[in-house]
Amino acid sequence: MGHMRVFFPAIALALLSGCSSTSGPADLVKFEPSVELRELWSVSVGNAKNYVFQPAVVDESVYAAGAGGNVVRIDSGAKKWSINTKTKLSAGVGCDGEVAVVAGEKGEVIALDAETGSERWRVNVGAEILAPPAVGGGLVVLRASDHRLLGLEIKNGQQRWLYQRNMPPLALRSHSGALIADDQVALVGFPGGKLVAVSLEHGGNLWELSVSRPRGANELERVSDVAGVPVLGRSEICAVTYQGRAACFDFTNGNTLWTRDFSSYVGMDRDNRFAVLVDERDSVQALDVYSGITVWRQDAMSRRRLSRPRIIGDHMVLGDGEGYVHVLGREDGAFVARDRADRSAILADPQLLGDGFVVQSLGGDVVAYELRR
């Protein structure tokens, strides 16, 4: 594989848009809350340092980790267990309810018993891991920072397969991992706008779709990486790229349902009505999930470094770079609630928890919320 350089999307945004590096985030919009955003609990797991740690939710349990090596299981706001791996961590957590998996700065992959927190195994894969491991189908699927995929046996960490492909010279430094579907395939977005299904059994390429194609006069302009994890419907799969397009496909035959020019570095979410996205300037948009037509657009949070949006019933939630959690109405994008979870950024994806959700800040606070009318 040829040498590939990576860069941070915030740098690219400044270069491509000409925005001043001193431009601050948009002021918070004043509004009258129409729903109650109620904090259920808050637990600290330790600072993320230069990484983004993604909590995992299985049933009503939350698994979270920090850069210092701490990993915790939280049930109803109480720590069921808390252990220190004695390893500086760079990614986590992936969990299937049986094992919770984290990754270390020097390539260590550590699997813990999800019930007790005791260590089951650790291996060194010799690669930097920035994305949370995906766990399912008897495997732990790891995405290395150079975009190789590794499939490890969940019972002992032994490598079953390695998937790699030719990459463009320049790519985003991403903390987005793989999505395991039906315990059979890992769905992964790659640089160059490619969406790929990899077999969990043998690591082979089952199919490949082009979300967008690189275009531009130089390497920076041609960066067109799939942002975030792809999202699945009943028979559709959707994804969005940086400097490219948003698109939905029929994954039973690969036909394109719709495409839209778009640029995002955090990804998207969808339900049976809307695809919601955040563009590179932190404009939030809802598209009709069957046609791609814009339904509404919310431009009041520019430069606030928004997280990936998540749909929760009639609402959608996002974190931002100042530690705020924003709740918008799904139908019209209007602000309905807001709370400050922490004074450090929330860059990890909000995770659904029962009828509410949980967020994790760079400062290491894991905070659970519920929405009440």
Secondary structure, DSSP 8 states (H G I E B T S, - for coil): ----EEE-HHHHHHHHH---TT-----------SSEEEEEEEEE----TTS----EEETTEEEEE-TTSEEEEEETTEEEEEEE-SS-EEEEEEE-SSEEEEEETTSEEEEEETTT--EEEEEE-SS-B-S--EEETTEEEEEBTTS-EEEEETTT--EEEEE-----SEEE------EEETTTEEEEEETTTEEEEEETTT--EEEEEES----SSSTTTT---EEEEEEE-SSEEEEEETTEEEEEEETTT--EEEEEEE--SS-EEE-SSEEEEE-TT--EEEEETTT--EEEEE-TTTTS-----EEETTEEEEE-TTSEEEEEETTT--EEEEEE--SS---S--EEETTEEEEE-TTSEEEEEEEE-
